[in-house]
Every structure is written in structure tokens, then in C-alpha cells.
Amino acid sequence: MTYLVNDKCIKCKLMDCVEVCPVDCFYEGKNMLVIKPDECIDCGVCEPECPVDAIISDNDDNQGKWLDINKKYADIWPNISEKKDPPTDHEKFRDVEDKYEKYFKENLE
């Protein structure tokens, strides 16, 4: 089992999870974080730290969508090991549905 970040993180990026991760397996994109599944040690300390419930077990990723997204972008985006300030407007996006389809940014050159 591993943990994954889903679209609830998009435009929120609160980063409480980054602060507690013992192996620094989070990677930062323009408007969300992902977890590198091969680095995650399945400790689970990040999951309860996320105030928007954006971290899930891969057992809860029914069709593998979030596993594929986390794998892909963890190989592209830079590693992050320290908490940063969230976007200033993060509160207004907290309960928005379908954020991946509406707001996801690859931030690839």
C-alpha cells in the first residue's frame, strides 16, 4: 500500500503533509502536490494531517487514476521537503468538485 494525493489538493496546497513526511516523498507542481509511490513508506502520518482530505490510500483509488497521476508528476516535478504558505485564495477552492478537470496545471515547459 502507498498513499496518493487526489484533486482535493488542487489550488489548496496546504502542505501540512510535507511537514510530517519522514522520507520527503512529496513533489510540488504549480497548483498541487503529488506523492512518489516508490518512495512512500506507507507510514500514513500524512493522511490525517491534510485538512482537505486530499491524501488517500491506493486501496481507495478504485481505477488507478491517482496512482498514475502521482507516478507521472513525481518524476517530473521537484521534490519538496519543507512546508510553504498556501495560495492566498485557497479557502474558496476547498469544496469545489472536479478540480482536476477544471484547474489542473502540468506546469511543463
C-alpha positions as CSV (number, residue, x, y, z in Angstrom):
1,M,0.0,0.0,0.0
2,T,1.0,3.6,-0.6
3,Y,-0.6,7.0,-0.2
4,L,-1.6,9.3,-3.1
5,V,-2.7,12.8,-3.5
6,N,-6.0,13.4,-5.3
7,D,-7.6,16.5,-6.8
8,K,-8.8,18.0,-3.5
9,C,-5.2,19.3,-3.2
10,I,-5.6,21.4,-6.4
11,K,-5.5,25.1,-5.6
12,C,-5.3,24.4,-1.9
13,K,-1.8,23.1,-1.4
14,L,-1.8,23.4,2.4
15,M,1.4,21.4,2.8
16,D,0.8,20.2,6.4
17,C,1.6,16.7,5.0
18,V,5.0,17.8,3.7
19,E,6.0,18.9,7.2
20,V,5.4,15.4,8.8
21,C,6.6,13.1,6.0
22,P,9.7,11.2,7.3
23,V,11.0,10.3,3.8
24,D,10.3,13.5,1.8
25,C,8.3,11.8,-0.9
26,F,6.2,14.8,-1.9
27,Y,6.7,16.7,-5.2
28,E,5.3,20.1,-6.0
29,G,3.5,21.2,-9.1
30,K,2.1,24.6,-9.9
31,N,-1.2,24.0,-8.1
32,M,-1.0,20.7,-6.3
33,L,1.3,18.2,-4.7
34,V,1.9,14.5,-5.5
35,I,3.5,11.6,-3.7
36,K,6.1,9.4,-5.3
37,P,4.7,5.9,-4.7
38,D,8.1,4.2,-4.9
39,E,9.4,6.5,-2.1
40,C,6.4,6.4,0.2
41,I,7.0,4.0,3.1
42,D,3.2,3.7,3.8
43,C,3.5,5.1,7.3
44,G,0.3,7.1,6.9
45,V,1.3,10.1,9.0
46,C,0.5,12.5,6.2
47,E,-3.1,11.4,5.7
48,P,-4.7,12.8,8.9
49,E,-2.6,16.0,8.5
50,C,-4.4,17.1,5.3
51,P,-7.2,19.4,6.3
52,V,-9.0,18.9,2.9
53,D,-8.7,15.1,2.8
54,A,-6.6,15.1,-0.4
55,I,-4.5,12.1,0.7
56,I,-5.8,8.7,0.1
57,S,-4.6,5.1,0.3
58,D,-4.0,3.4,-3.0
59,N,-6.7,0.9,-1.9
60,D,-9.2,3.8,-2.2
61,D,-8.0,4.6,-5.8
62,N,-10.5,2.4,-7.5
63,Q,-9.4,2.8,-11.1
64,G,-5.8,3.8,-10.6
65,K,-6.2,7.3,-11.8
66,W,-4.5,8.9,-8.9
67,L,-1.7,6.3,-8.8
68,D,-0.9,7.1,-12.5
69,I,-1.0,10.9,-11.9
70,N,1.2,10.7,-8.8
71,K,3.7,8.5,-10.5
72,K,3.9,10.6,-13.6
73,Y,4.3,14.0,-12.0
74,A,6.6,12.9,-9.1
75,D,9.1,12.0,-11.9
76,I,8.8,15.5,-13.4
77,W,8.1,18.0,-10.6
78,P,10.7,19.0,-8.0
79,N,10.8,17.3,-4.6
80,I,9.6,19.4,-1.6
81,S,10.6,18.8,2.0
82,E,9.5,22.0,3.7
83,K,6.1,23.5,4.2
84,K,5.3,26.7,2.3
85,D,2.5,29.1,2.6
86,P,-0.7,28.0,0.7
87,P,-2.2,30.1,-2.1
88,T,-3.9,33.2,-0.7
89,D,-7.2,32.2,-2.2
90,H,-7.1,28.5,-1.2
91,E,-10.2,28.7,1.0
92,K,-12.6,29.4,-1.9
93,F,-11.4,26.2,-3.6
94,R,-11.7,23.9,-0.6
95,D,-15.1,22.3,-1.5
96,V,-15.0,22.7,-5.3
97,E,-15.8,19.5,-7.2
98,D,-14.0,18.2,-10.3
99,K,-10.9,20.3,-9.7
100,Y,-8.7,18.1,-11.8
101,E,-10.8,18.7,-14.9
102,K,-11.3,22.4,-14.1
103,Y,-7.9,23.6,-12.7
104,F,-5.1,21.1,-13.0
105,K,-1.8,22.5,-14.5
106,E,1.0,20.3,-15.6
107,N,3.4,23.3,-15.4
108,L,5.7,21.7,-18.0
109,E,7.7,23.9,-20.3
